[in-house]
Amino acid sequence: MSARTEIATLGEFGLIRHLTENIKLKNDSTLKGVGDDAAVLDYGDKLTLVTTDLLLEGVHFDLTYVPLKHLGYKSAVVNFSDIYAMNGRPRQITVSIGLSKRFSVEDMEELYSGIRLACDVYGVDLVGGDTSASLTGLSISITCIGEGEKGKVVYRNGAHETDLICVSGDLGAAYMGLQLLEREKRVFQGEKDFTPDFSGKEYLLERQLKPEARKDIIEKLREANVLPTAMMDVSDGLSSELLHISKESHVGCRVYEDRIPIDYQTAVMAEQFNMNLVTAALNGGEDYELLFTVPLTDHEKVSEMEGIKVIGHITKPELGSYLVGRDDGEVELKAQGWNSLS
């Protein structure tokens, strides 16, 4: 009898690598398969980008505190974010739903109202999908099709030594929003007449329940004629994404603790939870901000852009990937972010 390997020993990305590392591409139209934020297909003048996400009740979302409309919106937006992370534009989505008998037509109308709102906001067409019965609750699978210009699609593997590391927005807020919701849920389970206390914490809730894809950042970079050398979105945590870029680009990196953008509400919440603020920003995930590298010559351009922060630089691979603390001490980066298979 052959030995049995637990999936958790490999983790999500280890499992994907294990299952796909020997796949040979058969079609000339497939420029990029597994291993980036989206696949890249060449069908003529434009490049086609394809990405898909699967969301499962009890693993990726909790309907105790996630409204169905918000869930629909978020399900679509996280796919759009993958297309923007390739420097592309999302154009169409297909939506597949698995649902159990506890859901009504009205529930599905709520879910789809969120999906349709996201499509309206980002100019994306809903063009198909599938619906099936489920024995275990709600599952949502969305595939997004986008387009990219030849020579302008950005991968994870293009970072070079001396490139600057940039990130949009702020980090850790979505994770703190999740902690807040989980805390209120625990209190709620012990009380009948319970009103959650979310005053002053609206930003954290919005970041968790209704994230936005950074279409605006892609447009700013395009207008400034800045083409990132590598890019991905921050879905699993800054530390994890930095290690992806370092590994795929065969480089090292240095990021500076005092340059990581963190919102005031995130800092207050971390103190309340007695959590390390930088750890939350590095490993929290679900921020859906853009992490990218640019040549040193673009320093002035990106420094002047609102909503973008230069947080470090790319180094030689033998120097490894490290966080430089406020005391100049270095801590090796580890991928401790979200992993649904652990």
N, C-alpha and C positions, 0 to 999 in steps of 0.2 A: 504493500500500500504506500503510495507516494505521500511525502510530508505535506501538511496543510499549512499554508502561510496566511496569517491574519492580515486583512487589508490594512488595518491600522499601522502595521509595521512599515508599510510603504508610504502611507499618507496619500492625499488626493493627487498631488503632482507626481509623486513617485509611481503611483498606479497608472496614471496616464502615460508616463514615460515607458513603463514596463510593457503596456499593452500596444503601444504605437511605435516603438523605436525602430522596428524592422519593416515598417510599411514602406513599400516602394511606390512612388507616384507613377501612374501609367499614362496620364494625359498631359500633353504640352500646355494645355490651358490652365493646369494647376501650378501656380507659381509658388504658393506657400500653403502647406497643409497644417498638421497639428503643431502647436508650439508657440503660438502668438495669440494676441487678443482676438484675431479673426483670420480666417483663411482668405487667400488672395487668388482670384481666378482671372484669367486674361481671355476676354471674348471680343477683342477688337480695340476700338479707340479708348475706351475706359476700362479700368480694372474693377472687377466685382469683388466685394468684401462680404463674407458670410460668417456670422457668429450665432451661437445658440446658448441658452441658459435654461436650466431646470430648477424650479423652486418647489420644495416639498413642505407641506404642513408638518409642524413639529420639528423640522430640521432647519429650515430657512425662515420661517415666520410662525408667529403664534397669534391665532385669531382672537385670543382673549383681549388683546389690546391693539391689534392691527386692523383698521377698518378696511373692508373689501375694496372700496374705491382707491384708497391709498395703495393697497397691495397691487392693484391693476396698474396704477401709474408707475410704481417702482419697478414692477416686473418688466415693463417696456423700456423704461429709462436706463436700466442697467445694461440692456442690450445696445441701446444707442451709444452708451459710454464706450463700449468695446470698439465700435466703429470709429468714433472720434479719436480713440487711442491709437488708431492706425492712420490718423490724419485724413480720414474719409468722411463721407456724408451718409447717414442712414437714409434709406429711401422706402423700403417695404418691410413689413413683419408678417409672419404667420404665427398664430396662437393655437396651442393645443392644451386642452383642459381635461384633467381627470377629476371627477367629483362623485362624492358619496350621496346617499339619499337624504342626508340631513340638510343639504343645500336646496334652496328654492329657486324658482325662476327670477324672483326679485333679487336674490343674492347675486346671481350671475349678471343681472343687469347692472348692479353696483360695481362688480369687478370690471365689466366691460366699459362702464362709463369712465373709469380711471384709465384703462388702456387707450380708449378713444381720445381722452383729454391729452394724454401724453403725445399721441400721434398728431393732434391738432397743434400743440405747442411746438413740436419739433418738425412739422411738415412731413410726416411719414404716413404711408398708406398701409392699412391693414388689408392683406390680400388673400387670406385663407387660413387653414388650420384644421384641427380635429377635436372632437369631444368624445370622451369615453367614460363609462362607469368606473368608479374606484371603490375599493373595499376599505381604504385607510384614510379617507379625508380628501383634501384638495391638493392637486399637483398642477403646476403651470409650466409649460415649456414654450418658450418663445424663440423663434429664429428670426434674425434681422439680416436683411440684405442691404448693402450699401455700395457706394461707388468711390473710387479713388482715381486720381490722375496718375498717369505713368510718370515715374521718376519722383513722385511726391508722397507715395505711401511710406509710412515710417514703421519700422520693425523694432523689436527689442534688441537686435544684435548689432546696431550700428554705432554704439558709443565708443569714443576714442580717448586715449590718454590726454589730459588737460581739458577735456570738455567740462562745461559747467553743468551741475545737476540742479534742476528747477522743479518746483511743485506749485500747483495752483491752489487758491483758497486756503483753508486751514484743515488741520487733521485732528482726529480723536473725538470730534463732536458726535458723530453717529454712534460710536461705541458708548459714549457717556449717555446718549439718549436711550440706548438699549438697556444699560444698567438701571437707569431711572425707571423705565417701564417695567422691568423685571422686579424691582423693589416694590413698586406700587402694586403689582400683581400679587406678590407674596402677602402684603398687608391686606389687600382686598379679599383674599381667600379666607381670612379670619373674621371678616366683618360683613354684616348684611347691608347696612346703610353706609356705603363707603364712597367718598368723593376724593379722587386722586388730587394731590397737590402738585400742580405743574407750573404755578405762577413763577415768572422770571426765568423759566427754563424752556420757553417755546422754541428757541433756536435749536436746541439739542433734539427735541422731538421731531422737528421738521427735517433735520439732517438724517434721522433714522427712518422716519415714516414716509417722507416725500423728498428723496434726494433728486438732484438735477445733474444732467450730463453737461460737461463743460464745452458746449458748442461755441460759447462766446470766446473762450481761450483759443480754440482752433482758428476762429475768424480773426482774432487779434494777431496771432502769429502769421497768418497768411497776409494780412494787410501790411505788416512790418517786414514782409519778405524774409521771415525766419523759418527755416525748415529744420526741425529737430533731427538729431542724428539717431536717437532711440526714444521710444515712448511707450507707456502703458498706463492704464488707469489703476487707481489705488482702491482695489476691492478687498484684498486680503491683508492689508497693512503695509505701511511704507517700507518697513524692514524687509518683508517678503518680496516686494516688488523691486527694491534695489538689488537684492540678490539675484532675481531673475535677469535683470539687465546686465549685471556683472557677469553672470554665468554665460548668458547668450552672446555677450560682446567680448568675452575673454579679457575682462579688465577687473581692476579693483576700484574702490571708491572711498571717499571720506565725506561724511555729512556731519554738520556741526549742530550740537544740541541747542545752542542759543539762536539758531536761525530757523528752526522748525516752527512753522506758523501754527499757533494755537489760539483759539478764541477764549475770551474772558470767561464765558459761561462754562466752557470745558474745564478750565482751570479751577473754578469754584466747585464744580461737581466732583472733580477728582479729589479735591481736599475733603469734601464731605464723605466720600467713599473710602478715604484713606488709601488712595491709589497713587502710584507713581505716574505723574503727568506725562513724562516723556515715553514711558512704556506704553501708555494708552495711545499716544500719537503714533508710535512706531508699529504697534501690533494690533490696534483696534479693528481696522478694516471698515468696509462699507462707506468710505468717504466719497468714492467715485470722483476724486480729483485726478488731474493729469500729472504724472511724473515723467519728466523728459530731460534729455541732455541736449545742449547746444554747443557749437564751437565757441572758444574763448573770444573770438572776434565779434560775437553777438552779445557780449556782456552788457554794453551800454543799452542796446535795444530792449533786452528782457528786463533789465533793472528799472527801466522807465515804465514798464507795463503794469497797470493796476491789476491786482489779483494774482501776480506771479512773484514768487520768492526764490532767489538763488540760495540753495541750502548746502552746497558742497561741490566737489569736483571729482572727476574720474582719474584714477591712478593706474600705474602698472599692475598687472595681475598678481605678481608676487608680493605686492604690498597688502593684499587682502581687502576686505570690506569692513570698515569700522565707523563707529559713532565717536566723534571727538567731544568730550564733555566740557563743561564750563571751566573746569580746572586743567584743561588740555590733556587729561587722561583719555586713553582710547579703549573702547569696549567693542569687541567683535560683534557684528550684526548677526542675528539669528532669525530664521523664519518662524516666528512664534504666533503668527496671525491666525485667522480663521481657517479651520480645516474640518470639514463636515465628516470626514472619514476617520478622524482620530477618536 
